[in-house]
Amino acid sequence: GDPSLHFYMNKTFDFVSRLQVCQSPDCGKCTACKDMIKFGGSGKSKQACKQRRCPNLAVKEAEDDENIEEEDVPAEKTKKVLQTKKKRQTQSKVAWVGEPVETVGKRQYYKKVSLNDEVLEVGDCVSVSSEDPSTPLYLARITSLWEDNNGKMFHAHWFLRGIHTVLGESSDPLELVIVDECEDMLLNYVQGKVNVMYKAPSDNWFMEGGVDVDLKVIDDDGKSFFYQFWYDTEFARFETPPKTEQSTDCKFRLCGSCVRTKERDEQEVPRAFEPLQNEDSDNKALYAFACFKGEQF
């Protein structure tokens, strides 16, 4: 074959291989990753993950632990988000602030709680540590606070980091997405309060791909984030965040994820409406129409 063609193909393969290194996710296990705020570190070193350092750069960076040998950790591909998050409890001082605002069964609901002298209330966002130190801190919104036989609890409506969406490492590290995932947890799992603000996307956001637009809306202090979209984890689809009507009956225990999950479950069950009189007098029950999976028949 043409030797120039082989040369071109080899160069192209080498370029793609080098590019894949830069686009790999942070390993979470090297000294640089352990110092990153998203992995629970101080964020002082400002170093890139060792597995993501571009091989084209000839700059030799000074390491604080030059004499410490580290295991080579292969760069992993972005994994699909798991429904079950392995979390780590912390030694926390938890105390309710004020009297219960509502009692439902054995649960006494509260509006505020003091966690290590920091006051949290329904609607605040918090970080939760993972059992695996190489996993970034989980982020969630508190949708309710209560105490029952299990202890001092809260309901967490999870956010998802951009690296866990189809965008991977190309996403903004400060941007989160809303997902329909939530769970009840002990307050001892909370590490601390974070700030998550909503930034409304532009009307033609889907046409702005490749456009150089400055989206910086907050400072990267490790505790501040923003979100624009709701994310469908099954179909990797970004949508405008759905609105959930807030009822006065459950002001301090409303979870949008629970509401939407219940609505989807109900759509999976066929339902008949407006019974009709059966003139044949047999055992059949007749109805005017039925609904199934959002369709009316």
C-alpha positions in Angstrom: 0.0 0.0 0.0 0.9 3.7 -0.1 3.5 4.3 2.7 2.2 7.9 3.1 -1.2 6.5 3.9 0.2 4.2 6.6 2.1 7.2 8.1 -1.1 9.3 8.1 -3.2 6.5 9.8 -0.5 5.9 12.5 -0.4 9.6 13.2 -4.2 9.8 13.4 -4.4 6.8 15.8 -1.7 8.3 18.0 -3.6 11.7 18.1 -6.9 10.0 19.1 -5.1 7.9 21.8 -3.6 11.0 23.3 -7.0 12.8 23.1 -8.7 10.0 25.0 -6.3 10.6 27.9 -7.5 14.2 28.3 -11.1 13.2 28.0 -11.0 10.4 30.6 -12.8 10.9 34.0 -10.8 11.8 37.1 -9.6 8.5 38.7 -10.3 9.7 42.2 -7.4 7.7 43.6 -4.2 9.7 42.8 -2.9 12.4 45.1 -4.2 15.1 42.8 -7.7 13.7 42.9 -7.7 13.2 46.7 -6.9 16.9 47.1 -9.9 17.9 44.9 -12.9 19.5 46.7 -15.3 17.2 44.9 -13.6 14.2 46.4 -13.6 15.8 49.9 -10.1 17.3 49.7 -8.9 20.9 50.4 -8.5 21.9 46.8 -5.2 23.7 47.4 -2.9 21.9 45.0 -5.0 22.7 41.9 -3.4 19.8 40.0 -5.0 17.7 37.3 -5.6 14.0 37.7 -2.5 12.0 36.9 -4.5 9.8 34.6 -5.7 12.8 32.6 -2.4 14.7 32.1 -1.8 15.4 28.5 1.2 13.4 27.2 2.0 16.2 24.8 3.0 18.5 27.6 6.7 18.3 28.4 6.3 20.3 31.6 7.4 18.3 34.7 5.3 19.2 37.7 6.6 19.2 41.2 4.8 16.7 43.5 4.6 17.0 47.2 5.1 13.3 47.6 7.8 12.5 45.1 9.1 9.6 47.1 5.8 7.9 47.5 5.0 5.3 44.8 1.4 5.1 43.7 -0.3 2.2 42.0 -1.2 2.8 38.3 -4.9 3.2 38.1 -6.3 2.7 34.6 -8.7 5.4 33.4 -12.2 4.2 33.5 -15.0 5.0 31.2 -18.0 6.9 32.5 -20.3 4.4 34.2 -24.1 4.4 34.2 -25.5 6.0 37.4 -26.5 3.4 40.0 -29.7 3.8 41.8 -28.2 2.7 45.1 -25.5 5.1 46.5 -23.0 3.8 48.9 -22.8 6.5 51.6 -20.7 7.0 54.7 -22.1 8.2 58.0 -20.3 11.0 59.9 -20.0 11.8 63.6 -22.5 14.7 63.8 -24.3 16.6 66.5 -27.9 16.7 65.4 -30.7 18.7 67.2 -34.1 19.9 66.1 -34.7 23.6 65.9 -38.2 24.6 67.1 -41.3 22.5 67.6 -42.7 19.9 65.2 -44.8 21.5 62.4 -46.8 18.4 61.6 -47.4 14.8 62.9 -48.3 12.0 60.6 -48.5 8.6 62.2 -45.3 8.0 64.2 -43.5 10.7 62.3 -43.0 14.2 63.7 -42.0 16.7 60.9 -39.8 19.7 61.5 -38.8 22.7 59.5 -35.3 23.2 60.7 -32.4 21.1 62.2 -29.0 22.0 63.6 -26.2 19.9 62.3 -22.8 20.5 64.0 -24.1 24.0 64.8 -25.1 24.7 61.2 -28.8 25.3 60.7 -30.4 23.4 57.8 -34.1 23.7 56.7 -36.4 22.1 54.2 -35.4 23.3 50.8 -31.7 23.5 51.6 -29.1 21.6 49.6 -26.4 19.4 51.2 -23.5 17.2 50.4 -23.2 13.5 51.4 -20.0 11.5 51.6 -19.5 8.3 49.7 -18.0 5.1 51.2 -15.6 5.2 48.3 -13.2 8.2 48.7 -12.6 8.2 44.9 -16.3 9.1 44.4 -17.2 12.8 44.3 -19.5 14.0 47.1 -23.2 13.3 46.5 -25.5 16.4 46.3 -29.1 16.5 47.3 -32.0 18.8 48.3 -33.7 18.3 51.6 -37.5 17.9 50.9 -38.5 16.9 54.4 -37.2 16.5 58.0 -38.7 14.2 60.6 -38.0 11.9 63.5 -39.5 8.4 64.0 -38.4 5.0 65.3 -35.4 5.0 62.9 -34.0 8.3 64.3 -33.6 11.8 62.9 -34.2 11.5 59.2 -34.5 13.6 56.0 -35.7 12.9 52.5 -33.0 13.5 49.8 -33.9 14.5 46.3 -30.7 13.8 44.4 -28.9 16.0 41.9 -26.5 14.5 39.4 -23.1 15.8 38.4 -22.5 16.5 34.8 -19.8 13.9 34.6 -22.4 11.2 35.3 -24.5 12.3 32.3 -23.9 11.6 28.6 -21.7 14.7 28.6 -19.0 13.1 30.8 -15.9 15.1 31.5 -16.8 17.7 28.8 -19.5 19.0 31.2 -19.2 22.1 33.4 -17.9 20.8 36.8 -20.2 23.3 38.6 -23.4 22.4 36.7 -25.8 19.8 38.1 -29.0 18.3 36.7 -32.2 17.3 38.5 -33.0 13.6 38.3 -36.0 11.6 39.6 -34.0 9.8 42.3 -34.7 10.2 46.0 -34.5 8.3 49.3 -35.0 8.5 53.1 -31.7 8.9 55.0 -30.4 9.5 58.5 -29.1 13.1 59.0 -25.8 11.6 60.1 -25.0 11.1 56.5 -24.9 14.8 55.7 -21.5 16.3 55.5 -22.5 20.0 55.2 -24.6 22.6 53.4 -24.0 23.6 49.8 -25.5 26.3 47.6 -27.3 25.2 44.4 -29.0 27.9 42.3 -31.3 27.6 39.3 -30.1 29.3 36.1 -32.8 29.4 33.5 -31.5 28.3 30.1 -32.0 30.5 27.0 -35.0 29.9 24.8 -32.8 28.4 22.1 -30.3 26.5 24.3 -30.5 23.5 22.0 -29.1 25.5 19.1 -26.1 26.9 21.0 -23.9 23.9 20.7 -20.4 25.0 19.7 -21.1 28.6 20.5 -18.6 30.3 22.8 -20.9 31.6 25.5 -19.7 32.6 29.0 -21.9 30.5 31.4 -20.0 31.3 34.6 -22.6 32.3 37.1 -20.9 31.4 40.4 -17.5 31.1 41.8 -15.8 27.7 42.2 -15.5 27.5 45.9 -16.3 23.8 46.1 -19.7 24.5 47.7 -21.6 26.4 45.0 -23.3 24.8 42.0 -26.1 25.6 39.5 -28.6 23.6 37.5 -30.6 24.3 34.3 -32.2 21.0 33.3 -33.9 17.9 34.4 -32.1 14.8 33.1 -33.7 11.5 31.9 -31.1 8.9 33.0 -32.7 6.2 30.9 -32.7 8.0 27.5 -29.9 10.5 28.3 -32.2 13.4 27.5 -32.1 17.0 28.9 -35.4 18.8 29.5 -36.8 21.9 31.2 -37.2 21.2 34.9 -40.8 20.1 35.6 -42.9 22.1 38.0 -44.5 20.4 40.9 -47.6 21.9 42.5 -47.1 22.5 46.2 -50.0 21.6 48.4 -50.6 23.3 51.7 -51.4 19.9 53.2 -47.8 18.7 52.8 -45.8 21.9 52.7 -42.9 20.4 54.6 -42.8 17.0 53.0 -43.2 17.5 49.2 -40.8 15.7 46.9 -41.1 16.4 43.1 -39.3 13.1 42.4 -41.8 11.1 44.4 -44.7 12.9 42.7 -43.5 12.2 39.2 -42.5 8.6 40.0 -46.0 8.0 41.4 -47.6 9.5 38.3 -45.5 7.3 36.0 -46.4 4.2 38.0 -50.1 5.1 37.8 -49.9 5.4 34.0 -48.7 1.8 33.9 -52.0 0.6 35.4 -55.0 0.5 33.0 -57.9 2.5 34.5 -61.6 2.6 33.3 -63.9 5.5 33.7 -67.7 6.3 33.5 -69.5 3.0 33.9 -72.2 2.2 31.3 -75.3 0.2 31.8 -75.0 -3.4 30.5 -78.2 -4.2 28.7 -77.2 -7.8 28.1 -77.3 -8.4 31.8 -74.1 -10.6 31.7 -71.1 -10.4 34.1 -69.3 -7.8 31.9 -68.6 -4.3 33.3 -68.8 -1.7 30.6 -67.1 1.7 30.7 -67.1 4.7 28.4 -63.3 5.0 28.1 -60.0 3.9 29.7 -56.6 5.4 30.1 -53.3 3.6 29.8 -49.7 5.0 29.6 -51.1 8.5 29.2 -53.3 7.5 26.3 -57.1 7.6 26.3 -59.1 4.9 24.6 
